[in-house]
Amino acid sequence: MTLLICTFAAIVASVVWYLTPARGELRLGFLSLMFWGASLMWLVDAIMEYREIGAEYFTPAGTDMLNDAFLGVSVVAFGLVIWLVAVLLADPRHVFARHAHTQG
């Protein structure tokens, strides 16, 4: 589930990056690469787990699937928080700079 959720987030981020003209200033490439990196990490994890337990990998318990889904959603949320902080620190539209200039 974690691999599936992260890969879906990577695909969505890549499509948004492709369709958005302001992709550079919004750092959408950074967001997309974070999710593709996470997807690659979970793919390697899935391969190693499959090598360890074999076909049993494809019949997880319900609680394991729920835990993996929660972890996947948490990873996507954390990635979005990191991306948002990066965008706010870069202040590409100079919103904070203008606000500080009018307040000063």
C-alpha positions in Angstrom: 0.0 0.0 0.0 2.8 2.4 0.8 4.4 1.9 -2.6 1.0 2.3 -4.3 0.2 5.5 -2.4 3.6 7.1 -3.0 3.6 6.1 -6.7 0.2 7.6 -7.1 1.4 10.9 -5.4 4.4 10.9 -7.7 2.2 10.5 -10.8 -0.1 13.3 -9.7 2.8 15.6 -8.8 4.4 14.9 -12.2 1.2 15.7 -14.1 0.7 18.9 -12.1 4.4 19.8 -12.8 3.8 19.2 -16.5 0.6 21.2 -16.7 1.5 24.2 -14.5 3.3 27.1 -16.2 4.6 28.3 -12.8 6.3 25.0 -12.2 9.7 26.6 -11.5 8.6 29.2 -9.0 6.4 26.7 -7.2 9.2 24.1 -7.0 6.9 21.4 -8.4 9.9 19.5 -9.8 11.2 19.2 -6.2 7.9 17.8 -5.1 7.7 15.4 -8.0 11.3 14.1 -7.3 10.6 13.7 -3.6 7.7 11.4 -4.4 9.5 9.5 -7.1 12.4 9.0 -4.7 10.0 7.7 -2.0 8.4 5.4 -4.6 11.8 4.0 -5.6 12.6 3.4 -1.9 9.4 1.6 -1.3 9.9 -0.5 -4.5 13.3 -1.7 -3.3 11.7 -2.4 0.1 8.9 -4.5 -1.6 11.5 -6.4 -3.7 13.5 -7.2 -0.6 10.4 -8.2 1.4 9.3 -10.5 -1.5 12.7 -12.1 -1.6 12.4 -12.7 2.1 8.8 -14.1 2.4 8.0 -15.1 -1.2 4.4 -15.4 -2.4 3.1 -14.6 1.1 4.0 -11.0 0.3 0.8 -10.8 -1.9 -1.6 -11.9 0.8 -1.0 -9.4 3.7 -3.2 -9.3 6.7 -5.8 -6.6 7.0 -4.0 -4.9 9.8 -0.8 -4.9 7.8 -2.5 -3.2 4.9 -4.1 -0.6 7.2 -0.7 0.1 8.8 0.9 0.4 5.3 -1.9 2.7 4.1 -1.4 4.9 7.2 2.3 5.0 6.6 1.8 5.9 2.9 -0.6 8.7 3.7 1.8 10.0 6.4 4.8 9.9 4.0 2.8 11.9 1.4 1.6 14.4 4.0 5.2 14.8 5.3 6.4 15.3 1.7 3.8 18.0 1.2 4.9 19.8 4.4 8.5 19.7 3.3 7.6 21.1 -0.1 5.4 23.8 1.4 8.2 24.9 3.7 10.6 25.0 0.8 8.2 27.1 -1.3 7.6 29.5 1.6 11.3 29.9 2.4 12.0 30.6 -1.3 9.1 33.2 -1.4 9.0 33.1 -5.2 6.3 35.7 -5.5 7.9 38.0 -2.9 4.8 38.0 -0.7 6.7 38.0 2.6 9.2 40.6 1.3 6.4 42.9 0.2 4.6 42.4 3.5 7.8 43.2 5.5 8.5 46.2 3.3 5.0 47.7 3.9 5.1 47.0 7.6 8.6 48.4 8.1 
